[in-house]
Amino acid sequence: MRLKPERGFWLALLIAAAAGVCPAQIPFFSPTNSTAKVVQLQGQVNLLKDARDSYSWALTQGAIVQPLQLIVTGSDGYAKLQVSDGSTFEVYPNSKVIFRNNPGNLKDLVDVVLGRIRVHIEKLGGQPNPNSVKTPSAVISVRGTIFDVVVNEDDATTVAVTEGLVSVRHAVLPGSTEKFLGAGEVLVVHRNEPLAQKGGVNKGAIAARVFRSLQDAVVTILRNPSGGGGGAPTGGAGGGVGDSKGEPPPPPPPPPPPDQN
């Protein structure tokens, strides 16, 4: 049974009191540690109270995003958010991302429902900083790195690492082999297929094409400072189109590389 965040809070408080631990000594008791701040925003980006909510409102520069809230970007939307340890995640157009879907664990950073994000995990005092990113088909564990995650409409996940090392496990088929990816490597995880026992990690021309596509999206967004907070509050999570100032839309997510079993 999953506890609601507020019930989980009070239960943890009672346990801490019984153990003689001051709540201030427990990191997740600090509201500022569990939130994310919008440090850059362009185009239409909406926020929902949670994934089940039907009412959304426009996200604005400097706004604070709470655990369980759903970020939805339109076709011109982009947002960069920062958490308390300095780590950031960027949400690209036509994406849906749940922030801290497991509020009791600060290491569960985001759940990518659809679309593309880029994550930059800061090390803490030069030491690894374990975090995880989840998708419908993959669980990505990181310790201080830069990587991109793309989820398509079939729930396939593409993971592309720019710096550092990540491990990837299957989210639906836990018995699948765990894969480790280093800088310049790309892996595709399909929802109903186990990770290949051998191979599967691409380091060649296809990986280079994936990185170019991701970089093209960044360049397009940075050349298109449509600014603002998107649009007026709306009754749904749909992604409208804002002022593109004549720029072409960002490229679609890259096609998954073929499996190399």
C-alpha positions in Angstrom: 0.0 0.0 0.0 1.3 3.4 -1.0 1.1 6.1 1.7 0.0 9.6 0.7 3.0 12.1 1.1 1.5 13.8 4.1 0.8 10.5 5.9 4.2 9.3 5.1 5.6 12.4 6.6 3.8 12.0 9.9 4.6 8.3 10.1 8.3 9.1 9.5 8.1 11.8 12.2 6.7 9.3 14.7 9.4 6.8 13.9 12.1 9.5 14.3 10.7 10.6 17.6 10.6 7.0 18.9 14.2 6.6 17.9 15.3 9.8 19.5 16.2 11.4 16.2 15.7 15.1 15.6 13.6 15.7 12.4 16.1 18.4 11.3 18.7 15.6 11.0 16.7 13.8 8.4 17.2 15.4 4.9 13.8 14.8 3.5 12.1 16.7 6.4 13.3 19.9 4.8 10.8 21.2 2.2 13.6 23.0 0.3 15.5 19.7 -0.2 12.5 18.0 -1.9 11.6 20.7 -4.4 12.9 21.9 -7.7 13.3 25.5 -8.9 12.7 26.6 -12.5 15.9 28.4 -13.5 15.2 28.7 -17.2 11.9 28.5 -19.2 10.8 29.1 -22.7 7.5 28.6 -24.6 4.6 26.7 -23.1 5.2 24.7 -20.0 2.3 23.6 -17.8 2.2 22.0 -14.3 -0.4 19.6 -12.8 -0.8 18.8 -9.2 -0.2 15.1 -10.0 -0.5 12.7 -12.9 -4.2 12.1 -12.2 -5.2 15.8 -12.2 -7.0 17.3 -15.1 -6.3 21.0 -14.4 -3.0 22.6 -15.3 -1.5 26.0 -15.0 1.4 27.8 -16.7 4.8 27.3 -15.1 6.9 30.5 -14.7 10.5 31.4 -14.2 11.6 31.0 -10.6 8.6 28.8 -9.7 8.9 26.0 -7.3 7.9 22.5 -8.3 6.7 20.1 -5.6 7.0 16.3 -5.4 4.5 14.3 -7.5 3.7 17.3 -9.8 3.6 16.6 -13.5 5.5 18.9 -15.9 4.0 19.1 -19.4 5.8 20.9 -22.3 4.1 22.1 -25.5 5.6 21.9 -28.9 7.8 25.0 -28.2 8.2 24.3 -24.4 11.4 24.0 -22.5 12.3 24.1 -18.8 15.4 23.7 -16.8 15.0 22.9 -13.1 17.5 22.7 -10.3 17.3 20.8 -7.0 19.0 21.6 -3.7 22.3 19.7 -4.4 22.8 21.7 -7.6 21.8 18.9 -10.0 19.6 19.9 -12.9 17.2 18.3 -15.3 16.0 19.9 -18.6 12.6 19.1 -20.1 12.3 19.4 -23.9 9.3 19.9 -26.1 6.3 17.5 -26.2 7.3 15.9 -22.9 5.7 14.7 -19.7 7.8 14.3 -16.5 6.7 13.6 -12.9 9.0 15.2 -10.4 9.9 12.9 -7.4 7.2 10.4 -7.9 8.4 8.7 -4.7 8.5 11.6 -2.3 10.0 9.5 0.6 13.2 9.0 -1.4 15.1 12.0 -2.5 17.2 9.9 -4.8 14.3 9.2 -7.1 14.6 12.3 -9.2 12.1 12.1 -12.1 9.8 9.7 -13.9 9.8 10.4 -17.7 6.4 9.5 -19.0 7.0 10.7 -22.5 9.5 12.8 -24.4 13.1 13.9 -23.8 15.0 15.2 -20.8 18.7 15.9 -20.1 20.0 15.3 -16.5 23.2 16.7 -15.0 23.9 15.1 -11.5 26.4 17.1 -9.5 28.8 15.2 -7.3 28.7 16.0 -3.5 32.1 17.1 -2.3 33.7 15.1 -5.1 31.9 12.0 -4.1 29.2 10.0 -6.0 25.7 11.4 -5.7 23.3 8.4 -6.3 20.1 9.3 -8.2 17.7 7.5 -10.3 15.5 8.3 -13.3 12.6 6.0 -14.2 10.6 5.5 -17.4 7.9 3.0 -18.4 10.6 0.6 -19.6 13.9 1.4 -17.7 15.4 2.4 -14.4 18.5 4.5 -14.8 20.9 4.8 -11.8 23.6 7.5 -11.8 26.3 8.7 -9.4 27.3 12.0 -11.0 27.0 12.4 -14.8 25.3 14.0 -17.8 22.9 11.9 -19.9 19.8 12.2 -22.1 16.7 10.1 -21.8 14.1 9.8 -24.6 10.8 7.9 -24.2 8.6 7.4 -27.3 4.9 6.6 -27.6 5.6 2.9 -27.5 7.4 3.3 -24.1 10.8 2.5 -25.6 13.6 4.3 -23.8 16.8 5.6 -25.3 19.6 6.5 -22.9 22.6 8.5 -24.3 25.5 9.3 -21.9 27.6 12.4 -22.4 29.7 12.1 -19.3 30.2 9.7 -16.4 28.6 6.3 -16.0 25.1 5.1 -15.6 23.5 1.7 -15.1 20.3 0.7 -16.8 17.9 -2.0 -15.6 14.6 -3.1 -17.1 11.6 -1.6 -15.3 9.1 -4.4 -16.3 11.3 -7.4 -16.6 13.6 -7.2 -13.6 15.4 -10.4 -14.4 17.1 -8.8 -17.4 20.8 -8.2 -17.5 21.9 -4.8 -16.0 23.8 -2.7 -18.5 26.5 0.0 -17.8 26.9 2.9 -20.2 29.9 5.3 -20.3 30.4 8.5 -22.2 29.5 8.3 -25.9 27.3 5.2 -25.5 23.7 4.7 -26.3 21.2 2.0 -25.2 17.6 1.4 -26.2 15.2 -0.5 -23.8 11.9 -1.8 -25.2 9.1 -2.3 -22.7 8.4 -6.0 -23.6 11.9 -7.2 -24.5 14.6 -8.1 -22.0 18.0 -6.4 -22.2 20.3 -8.3 -24.4 22.7 -10.7 -22.6 25.5 -9.5 -24.9 25.8 -6.3 -27.0 23.0 -3.8 -27.2 25.1 -0.8 -26.3 26.0 1.2 -29.3 29.2 3.2 -29.6 29.4 3.8 -33.4 27.8 5.9 -36.1 24.2 5.4 -34.8 25.2 6.6 -31.4 26.8 9.7 -33.0 23.6 10.4 -34.9 21.6 10.2 -31.7 23.9 12.7 -30.0 23.6 15.1 -33.0 19.8 14.9 -32.9 19.8 15.7 -29.1 22.2 18.6 -29.6 20.1 20.0 -32.5 17.2 20.2 -30.1 19.3 22.2 -27.6 20.5 24.6 -30.3 17.0 25.1 -31.6 15.6 25.9 -28.2 18.4 28.3 -27.3 17.9 30.2 -30.5 14.2 30.6 -29.8 13.9 32.7 -26.6 10.1 32.9 -26.6 10.3 33.3 -22.9 7.3 33.8 -20.7 5.4 31.1 -18.8 3.4 29.6 -21.6 -0.2 30.4 -21.6 -3.2 30.9 -19.4 -4.3 28.2 -17.0 -6.2 25.5 -18.9 -8.5 22.7 -18.0 -6.2 20.0 -19.4 -2.6 19.0 -19.9 -2.5 19.6 -23.7 0.5 21.3 -25.2 -0.5 24.4 -27.2 1.9 26.2 -29.5 3.4 29.6 -28.5 5.3 32.2 -30.4 8.1 30.3 -32.3 9.4 33.5 -33.9 9.8 31.8 -37.2 12.1 29.1 -35.9 11.5 25.5 -37.0 10.3 23.2 -34.3 12.8 21.0 -32.5 13.5 17.7 -34.2 11.6 14.6 -33.1 13.2 12.1 -30.8 15.9 10.1 -32.6 14.8 6.7 -33.9 16.0 3.8 -31.6 19.2 2.1 -32.9 18.6 -1.5 -34.0 19.2 -4.1 -31.5 22.5 -5.8 -31.6 21.8 -9.0 -29.8 
